[in-house]
């Protein structure tokens, strides 16, 4: 009967397993932001052939802060193990996690 209970019990995945955190600062007002991207929904597969070079996944995010309405466009490329290969940002600047935590009081 335990299998029946597991069948009908709704399990939600841990947020740490599906979250990719991005840290950016607005280029106009300097607001620092922590943005959550979901691995299941925000990544697009590049569908490369075996042995072909390039990113396995790409992601595009448009971010708007709360202080000003400057649009920050972020493009990120990931390998097959979801390691970040490259990132491009316009309208802001990229922050590391340590830089983000240093600016938050």
Helices and strands as residue ranges (DSSP letters): H 2-8, H 15-18, E 19-26, E 32-38, E 44-45, E 57-64, E 71-78, E 84-90, E 92-94, H 97-103
